């Protein structure tokens, strides 16, 4: 986590899904993401990873998300919705990170964002869709990386008492 430097905003470790989520932000976020990726690829092995959560590699998802100012992001009664988020800077960062990971680390990268969702990417990765950047086959220990540009996402997990996913849907 020291590799993230001052960009590290939050760490959430989830032993049930065998993952750690790092939230980064700030001026040097792209450099921090690269530093973390370099260390993860050198230390972690996807072949030793056991979980029920879908993943393509040891660095499963790197998402670049443009942030609005706090006042623009709030929902204020009587104030117009600020509209869709401008993704151009996030797309540039996404593409630069994927080019770095593919070229410098040898890890194939699949892109998501306006072109396709993360769920669509996961369904087709290495099956019907080749990586957007990097080698055609998974890295032997790191697998592949899903690199995205998207709006803010609020996610949560549901624990079901029954073994029936249709209940959650």
JOHU-V200881 format. One record per helix or strand of 2 or more residues. SS is the DSSP state (H for helix, E for strand). FROM is the first residue (numbers start at 1). TO is the last residue. If there is no record, write none. Layout:
ss->{SS:SS}
from->{FROM:FROM}
to->{TO:TO}
//
This chain:
ss->{H:E:E:H:H:E:H:H:E:H:E:H}
from->{2:8:19:29:46:61:70:88:108:118:143:165}
to->{7:14:24:43:48:64:73:104:112:124:149:168}
//
